[in-house]
Amino acid sequence: MIKFVFLFPLTLCLIWYAYLSYNGHSVADGKKGFIYITIVSAVIIAFFAIVWLITRP
């Protein structure tokens, strides 16, 4: 599972892009959303990485 962790932020960004496109907004309008997605995803990935390092045999 750890090797597919990059799919989490990618999927969220694609969903955000689809939302922006559907509602007629540009990517520039949603720039802050992409930044938030990247930061939150990085925090979640870092948490999982730390837990993985702590609990591995």
N, C-alpha and C positions, 0 to 999 in steps of 0.2 A: 504494500500500500504506500509506503514511503516514496517509492519511485514515481507515483502518479500524483504527488502533492501539488505539482505545478498546474494541474487541471482545475483546482479550486478557484484561484483568482482568474484564470482564463475564462472559465464558465461564467463567473459573476460579471466579468467585463463584457462578455458577449450578451448576457441578459440585459445589462445596463444599456449597451449600444442598441439592442432591439427595442427597448423601452423608449429611448430617445428618438429613434427613427420612427416608431409608431406614432408618437405624439408630436412629430414635426419639429423637433429640436435638433440643433447641430451638435457635433462632437465637442465643439468649443463651449457650448452651453453646459455640457455635462462633464467638463474637465474636473471639477471639484469632486464629483461622484467617483470618477476613475481613481483619483488620488485617495479618497477614503477607502475604496475597495482594496487598493494596493496596500495601504497601511494596515487595515484590519486583517487582511489575508496574511500579511507578513507576521503579524502578532500571533495569529492562530497557528501558522506553520512553525514559528519559533517555539511555541508552547508544545506542539506535538513532537518536535525534534528533541526538546529537553526531556520530555517524558520518555521518549524512546531511548535516549541515552541513559537515563536513570534506571529504566526497568530492563534493559537488555542483559542477558546473562554474561 
